[in-house]
Amino acid sequence: MGLGRLTGVHGLRGALKLRPDANSATTDPEVITALGEVEVEGRPHRVLDAGRLKGQILLRLEGIETRDQAETLIGQQVKGDASRFPPLPEGEYYWFQILGLPVLRETDGDLLGHLREIIPTPGHDVYVVHLGEKELLLPAVEGVITEINLAEGWIKAAPPPGL
């Protein structure tokens, strides 16, 4: 599962800047720490620490102790084992769990499209739903996103009037 790409280093002790991909599994440093291990260049690295730094994740990995060592990893993709992600509270989902799911209109079950992207905003996420050339932006709030069923693989929505 892709977590993001290493974009730079921070400081002299090998800390790396991780920019989460648009469809990243998570943007939460606590989740990355809880994974315990990530993969870079096909090799496992134990996560020593993860925190936030200006819209990115500051990542410290075992065995990467100098700036020079960290610089060799810039541009590399970071992956994590999805089965090791900690469970979320009821009603919360990792992006990778819902991206690609069909979105059905709550009232009649008609297909509105498939969830192709999630745009994080300060107030709430916005779900970008595509059906052919049509694009529908749905605020990910209660009342608009009415149900998510991972077992059956669908999302139900009640788009506001005019959408």
C-alpha atoms as an extended CHARMM CRD file, in Angstrom:
* protein
*
       163  EXT
         1         1  MET       CA              0.0000000000        0.0000000000        0.0000000000  PROA      1               0.0000000000
         2         2  GLY       CA              1.5440000000        3.3050000000       -1.0830000000  PROA      2               0.0000000000
         3         3  LEU       CA              1.9780000000        5.8640000000        1.6770000000  PROA      3               0.0000000000
         4         4  GLY       CA              3.7590000000        8.5600000000       -0.2890000000  PROA      4               0.0000000000
         5         5  ARG       CA              7.0700000000        9.7020000000       -1.6960000000  PROA      5               0.0000000000
         6         6  LEU       CA             10.2060000000       10.8810000000        0.0990000000  PROA      6               0.0000000000
         7         7  THR       CA             10.7370000000       14.4970000000       -0.9500000000  PROA      7               0.0000000000
         8         8  GLY       CA             13.6790000000       15.6590000000        1.1350000000  PROA      8               0.0000000000
         9         9  VAL       CA             15.6340000000       15.5140000000        4.3310000000  PROA      9               0.0000000000
        10        10  HSD       CA             15.3300000000       17.4800000000        7.5390000000  PROA      10              0.0000000000
        11        11  GLY       CA             18.2950000000       18.2070000000        9.7710000000  PROA      11              0.0000000000
        12        12  LEU       CA             21.5400000000       16.2790000000       10.0340000000  PROA      12              0.0000000000
        13        13  ARG       CA             20.3670000000       13.0460000000       11.6780000000  PROA      13              0.0000000000
        14        14  GLY       CA             18.6360000000       11.3760000000        8.7420000000  PROA      14              0.0000000000
        15        15  ALA       CA             15.0330000000       12.5470000000        9.1600000000  PROA      15              0.0000000000
        16        16  LEU       CA             13.0520000000       12.2980000000        5.9190000000  PROA      16              0.0000000000
        17        17  LYS       CA             10.1380000000       14.3170000000        4.5550000000  PROA      17              0.0000000000
        18        18  LEU       CA              7.3080000000       12.1230000000        3.3160000000  PROA      18              0.0000000000
        19        19  ARG       CA              4.6660000000       13.6860000000        1.0840000000  PROA      19              0.0000000000
        20        20  PRO       CA              1.5050000000       11.5390000000        1.1540000000  PROA      20              0.0000000000
        21        21  ASP       CA              0.1730000000       10.6220000000       -2.2880000000  PROA      21              0.0000000000
        22        22  ALA       CA             -3.2310000000       11.9530000000       -3.3300000000  PROA      22              0.0000000000
        23        23  ASN       CA             -4.7440000000        8.5230000000       -2.7640000000  PROA      23              0.0000000000
        24        24  SER       CA             -2.4750000000        7.6490000000        0.1190000000  PROA      24              0.0000000000
        25        25  ALA       CA             -3.5350000000        5.1240000000        2.6820000000  PROA      25              0.0000000000
        26        26  THR       CA             -3.1280000000        7.7100000000        5.4310000000  PROA      26              0.0000000000
        27        27  THR       CA             -1.8520000000       11.1870000000        6.1640000000  PROA      27              0.0000000000
        28        28  ASP       CA             -1.7150000000       10.5450000000        9.9130000000  PROA      28              0.0000000000
        29        29  PRO       CA              1.8020000000       10.2200000000       11.3570000000  PROA      29              0.0000000000
        30        30  GLU       CA              0.4330000000        8.2400000000       14.3200000000  PROA      30              0.0000000000
        31        31  VAL       CA             -0.8160000000        5.5420000000       11.9380000000  PROA      31              0.0000000000
        32        32  ILE       CA              2.5880000000        5.3370000000       10.2590000000  PROA      32              0.0000000000
        33        33  THR       CA              4.2470000000        4.9950000000       13.6690000000  PROA      33              0.0000000000
        34        34  ALA       CA              1.7360000000        2.2770000000       14.6110000000  PROA      34              0.0000000000
        35        35  LEU       CA              2.6280000000        0.3150000000       11.4550000000  PROA      35              0.0000000000
        36        36  GLY       CA              6.0420000000       -0.2270000000       13.0020000000  PROA      36              0.0000000000
        37        37  GLU       CA              7.6510000000       -0.8770000000        9.6360000000  PROA      37              0.0000000000
        38        38  VAL       CA              7.6020000000        0.5810000000        6.1300000000  PROA      38              0.0000000000
        39        39  GLU       CA              9.2120000000       -0.4590000000        2.8730000000  PROA      39              0.0000000000
        40        40  VAL       CA             11.5600000000        1.8000000000        0.8770000000  PROA      40              0.0000000000
        41        41  GLU       CA             13.3030000000        0.5390000000       -2.2740000000  PROA      41              0.0000000000
        42        42  GLY       CA             11.9290000000       -2.9310000000       -1.5570000000  PROA      42              0.0000000000
        43        43  ARG       CA             13.6380000000       -3.0780000000        1.8420000000  PROA      43              0.0000000000
        44        44  PRO       CA             11.8790000000       -2.9800000000        5.2230000000  PROA      44              0.0000000000
        45        45  HSD       CA             12.7500000000       -0.1910000000        7.6500000000  PROA      45              0.0000000000
        46        46  ARG       CA             11.5470000000        0.0220000000       11.2470000000  PROA      46              0.0000000000
        47        47  VAL       CA              9.7670000000        3.3310000000       11.9560000000  PROA      47              0.0000000000
        48        48  LEU       CA             11.3960000000        5.1050000000       14.8760000000  PROA      48              0.0000000000
        49        49  ASP       CA              9.1610000000        8.1720000000       14.7950000000  PROA      49              0.0000000000
        50        50  ALA       CA              6.7380000000       10.0940000000       12.5990000000  PROA      50              0.0000000000
        51        51  GLY       CA              5.3630000000       13.6110000000       13.0260000000  PROA      51              0.0000000000
        52        52  ARG       CA              3.9260000000       16.5230000000       11.0340000000  PROA      52              0.0000000000
        53        53  LEU       CA              6.0290000000       19.1060000000        9.2300000000  PROA      53              0.0000000000
        54        54  LYS       CA              4.3720000000       21.7340000000        6.9980000000  PROA      54              0.0000000000
        55        55  GLY       CA              1.8310000000       19.4720000000        5.2920000000  PROA      55              0.0000000000
        56        56  GLN       CA              4.2260000000       16.5500000000        5.1090000000  PROA      56              0.0000000000
        57        57  ILE       CA              5.2150000000       13.7660000000        7.4700000000  PROA      57              0.0000000000
        58        58  LEU       CA              8.6130000000       13.8610000000        9.1390000000  PROA      58              0.0000000000
        59        59  LEU       CA              9.8560000000       10.2810000000        9.2530000000  PROA      59              0.0000000000
        60        60  ARG       CA             12.7650000000        8.7150000000       11.1410000000  PROA      60              0.0000000000
        61        61  LEU       CA             13.7500000000        5.2030000000       10.0940000000  PROA      61              0.0000000000
        62        62  GLU       CA             16.0720000000        2.7320000000       11.7650000000  PROA      62              0.0000000000
        63        63  GLY       CA             19.4210000000        2.5600000000        9.9700000000  PROA      63              0.0000000000
        64        64  ILE       CA             19.0790000000        6.0140000000        8.4190000000  PROA      64              0.0000000000
        65        65  GLU       CA             21.1520000000        8.1090000000       10.8060000000  PROA      65              0.0000000000
        66        66  THR       CA             22.8710000000       10.7430000000        8.6660000000  PROA      66              0.0000000000
        67        67  ARG       CA             21.8050000000       13.3500000000        6.1680000000  PROA      67              0.0000000000
        68        68  ASP       CA             23.8770000000       11.6030000000        3.4860000000  PROA      68              0.0000000000
        69        69  GLN       CA             22.0770000000        8.2860000000        4.0550000000  PROA      69              0.0000000000
        70        70  ALA       CA             18.7010000000       10.0360000000        3.9280000000  PROA      70              0.0000000000
        71        71  GLU       CA             19.5350000000       11.9180000000        0.7160000000  PROA      71              0.0000000000
        72        72  THR       CA             20.0170000000        8.6170000000       -1.1470000000  PROA      72              0.0000000000
        73        73  LEU       CA             16.3140000000        7.8420000000       -0.5460000000  PROA      73              0.0000000000
        74        74  ILE       CA             14.8500000000       11.0980000000       -1.9120000000  PROA      74              0.0000000000
        75        75  GLY       CA             12.2730000000       10.3810000000       -4.5960000000  PROA      75              0.0000000000
        76        76  GLN       CA             11.5820000000        6.8460000000       -3.4050000000  PROA      76              0.0000000000
        77        77  GLN       CA              8.0690000000        5.5240000000       -2.7840000000  PROA      77              0.0000000000
        78        78  VAL       CA              7.2360000000        4.4740000000        0.7990000000  PROA      78              0.0000000000
        79        79  LYS       CA              4.9030000000        1.5070000000        1.2460000000  PROA      79              0.0000000000
        80        80  GLY       CA              3.1690000000       -0.0250000000        4.2420000000  PROA      80              0.0000000000
        81        81  ASP       CA              1.3740000000       -3.3160000000        4.8480000000  PROA      81              0.0000000000
        82        82  ALA       CA             -2.3860000000       -2.5530000000        4.8250000000  PROA      82              0.0000000000
        83        83  SER       CA             -3.0730000000       -5.4970000000        7.1280000000  PROA      83              0.0000000000
        84        84  ARG       CA             -1.0230000000       -3.7830000000        9.8570000000  PROA      84              0.0000000000
        85        85  PHE       CA             -3.0620000000       -0.5810000000        9.8990000000  PROA      85              0.0000000000
        86        86  PRO       CA             -4.6820000000       -0.0480000000       13.2900000000  PROA      86              0.0000000000
        87        87  PRO       CA             -8.4760000000       -0.3650000000       13.3420000000  PROA      87              0.0000000000
        88        88  LEU       CA            -10.4010000000        2.8980000000       13.1800000000  PROA      88              0.0000000000
        89        89  PRO       CA            -13.4030000000        3.8890000000       15.2740000000  PROA      89              0.0000000000
        90        90  GLU       CA            -16.8670000000        3.0260000000       13.9380000000  PROA      90              0.0000000000
        91        91  GLY       CA            -17.7600000000        5.2420000000       10.9780000000  PROA      91              0.0000000000
        92        92  GLU       CA            -14.1640000000        6.1550000000       10.0490000000  PROA      92              0.0000000000
        93        93  TYR       CA            -12.3190000000        4.7140000000        7.0640000000  PROA      93              0.0000000000
        94        94  TYR       CA             -8.8950000000        4.8040000000        5.5020000000  PROA      94              0.0000000000
        95        95  TRP       CA             -8.9530000000        6.3710000000        2.0490000000  PROA      95              0.0000000000
        96        96  PHE       CA             -7.6710000000        3.1930000000        0.4120000000  PROA      96              0.0000000000
        97        97  GLN       CA            -10.7410000000        1.3620000000        1.7400000000  PROA      97              0.0000000000
        98        98  ILE       CA            -13.2360000000        3.6050000000       -0.0470000000  PROA      98              0.0000000000
        99        99  LEU       CA            -11.4550000000        4.9500000000       -3.1450000000  PROA      99              0.0000000000
       100       100  GLY       CA            -12.9170000000        3.3060000000       -6.2430000000  PROA      100             0.0000000000
       101       101  LEU       CA            -16.2100000000        2.3060000000       -4.6050000000  PROA      101             0.0000000000
       102       102  PRO       CA            -19.4480000000        2.9680000000       -6.4820000000  PROA      102             0.0000000000
       103       103  VAL       CA            -21.5170000000        5.8220000000       -5.0810000000  PROA      103             0.0000000000
       104       104  LEU       CA            -25.2700000000        5.1920000000       -5.1890000000  PROA      104             0.0000000000
       105       105  ARG       CA            -28.0870000000        7.6950000000       -4.7630000000  PROA      105             0.0000000000
       106       106  GLU       CA            -29.7540000000        6.9730000000       -1.4350000000  PROA      106             0.0000000000
       107       107  THR       CA            -33.3280000000        7.3980000000       -2.6620000000  PROA      107             0.0000000000
       108       108  ASP       CA            -33.3200000000        5.1070000000       -5.7170000000  PROA      108             0.0000000000
       109       109  GLY       CA            -29.9780000000        3.2800000000       -5.7650000000  PROA      109             0.0000000000
       110       110  ASP       CA            -28.9620000000        4.8400000000       -9.1120000000  PROA      110             0.0000000000
       111       111  LEU       CA            -25.2410000000        4.9440000000       -9.7630000000  PROA      111             0.0000000000
       112       112  LEU       CA            -23.8430000000        8.4500000000       -9.3010000000  PROA      112             0.0000000000
       113       113  GLY       CA            -20.3490000000        7.3020000000      -10.2170000000  PROA      113             0.0000000000
       114       114  HSD       CA            -17.2290000000        5.9560000000       -8.5460000000  PROA      114             0.0000000000
       115       115  LEU       CA            -15.1870000000        7.6810000000       -5.8420000000  PROA      115             0.0000000000
       116       116  ARG       CA            -11.9850000000        8.6840000000       -7.6570000000  PROA      116             0.0000000000
       117       117  GLU       CA            -10.3980000000       11.2180000000       -5.3220000000  PROA      117             0.0000000000
       118       118  ILE       CA            -10.7100000000       12.6750000000       -1.8550000000  PROA      118             0.0000000000
       119       119  ILE       CA             -9.8430000000       16.3230000000       -1.3240000000  PROA      119             0.0000000000
       120       120  PRO       CA             -9.0250000000       17.1950000000        2.2900000000  PROA      120             0.0000000000
       121       121  THR       CA            -10.2410000000       20.6170000000        3.4180000000  PROA      121             0.0000000000
       122       122  PRO       CA            -10.1180000000       22.2320000000        6.8650000000  PROA      122             0.0000000000
       123       123  GLY       CA            -13.8530000000       21.6910000000        7.4640000000  PROA      123             0.0000000000
       124       124  HSD       CA            -14.4360000000       18.2710000000        5.8980000000  PROA      124             0.0000000000
       125       125  ASP       CA            -13.2150000000       16.0920000000        3.0630000000  PROA      125             0.0000000000
       126       126  VAL       CA            -14.7510000000       16.4010000000       -0.3890000000  PROA      126             0.0000000000
       127       127  TYR       CA            -15.4440000000       13.2380000000       -2.3880000000  PROA      127             0.0000000000
       128       128  VAL       CA            -14.8030000000       13.5140000000       -6.1350000000  PROA      128             0.0000000000
       129       129  VAL       CA            -17.1790000000       11.1330000000       -7.9090000000  PROA      129             0.0000000000
       130       130  HSD       CA            -16.8180000000       10.3590000000      -11.6420000000  PROA      130             0.0000000000
       131       131  LEU       CA            -19.3510000000        8.8610000000      -14.0270000000  PROA      131             0.0000000000
       132       132  GLY       CA            -17.9290000000        8.9650000000      -17.5370000000  PROA      132             0.0000000000
       133       133  GLU       CA            -17.0470000000       12.5890000000      -18.2430000000  PROA      133             0.0000000000
       134       134  LYS       CA            -19.2350000000       13.9010000000      -15.4150000000  PROA      134             0.0000000000
       135       135  GLU       CA            -17.7000000000       14.9150000000      -12.1190000000  PROA      135             0.0000000000
       136       136  LEU       CA            -19.6620000000       15.3390000000       -8.9030000000  PROA      136             0.0000000000
       137       137  LEU       CA            -18.2030000000       16.9220000000       -5.7690000000  PROA      137             0.0000000000
       138       138  LEU       CA            -19.8330000000       15.7010000000       -2.5760000000  PROA      138             0.0000000000
       139       139  PRO       CA            -19.0380000000       17.0700000000        0.8730000000  PROA      139             0.0000000000
       140       140  ALA       CA            -18.1530000000       14.1190000000        3.1110000000  PROA      140             0.0000000000
       141       141  VAL       CA            -20.5690000000       15.0950000000        5.8540000000  PROA      141             0.0000000000
       142       142  GLU       CA            -23.4170000000       13.3570000000        7.6100000000  PROA      142             0.0000000000
       143       143  GLY       CA            -26.6020000000       13.8500000000        5.6260000000  PROA      143             0.0000000000
       144       144  VAL       CA            -24.8010000000       13.8230000000        2.2580000000  PROA      144             0.0000000000
       145       145  ILE       CA            -22.7780000000       10.6250000000        2.6810000000  PROA      145             0.0000000000
       146       146  THR       CA            -25.4650000000        8.5360000000        4.3070000000  PROA      146             0.0000000000
       147       147  GLU       CA            -23.8850000000        5.0730000000        4.4200000000  PROA      147             0.0000000000
       148       148  ILE       CA            -20.6180000000        3.3140000000        3.6400000000  PROA      148             0.0000000000
       149       149  ASN       CA            -20.7240000000       -0.4640000000        3.3710000000  PROA      149             0.0000000000
       150       150  LEU       CA            -17.2430000000       -1.9650000000        2.9950000000  PROA      150             0.0000000000
       151       151  ALA       CA            -18.5180000000       -5.5530000000        3.1580000000  PROA      151             0.0000000000
       152       152  GLU       CA            -20.7460000000       -5.0680000000        0.0900000000  PROA      152             0.0000000000
       153       153  GLY       CA            -18.5000000000       -2.4140000000       -1.4650000000  PROA      153             0.0000000000
       154       154  TRP       CA            -20.6260000000        0.7120000000       -1.9390000000  PROA      154             0.0000000000
       155       155  ILE       CA            -21.3180000000        4.2110000000       -0.6700000000  PROA      155             0.0000000000
       156       156  LYS       CA            -24.7850000000        5.7670000000       -0.4930000000  PROA      156             0.0000000000
       157       157  ALA       CA            -25.2050000000        9.5190000000       -0.8720000000  PROA      157             0.0000000000
       158       158  ALA       CA            -27.9600000000       12.0910000000       -0.8030000000  PROA      158             0.0000000000
       159       159  PRO       CA            -26.5840000000       14.9030000000       -2.9890000000  PROA      159             0.0000000000
       160       160  PRO       CA            -27.8430000000       18.3530000000       -2.0740000000  PROA      160             0.0000000000
       161       161  PRO       CA            -30.4590000000       19.7860000000       -4.4620000000  PROA      161             0.0000000000
       162       162  GLY       CA            -28.9220000000       21.1540000000       -7.6480000000  PROA      162             0.0000000000
       163       163  LEU       CA            -26.0350000000       18.6870000000       -7.8330000000  PROA      163             0.0000000000
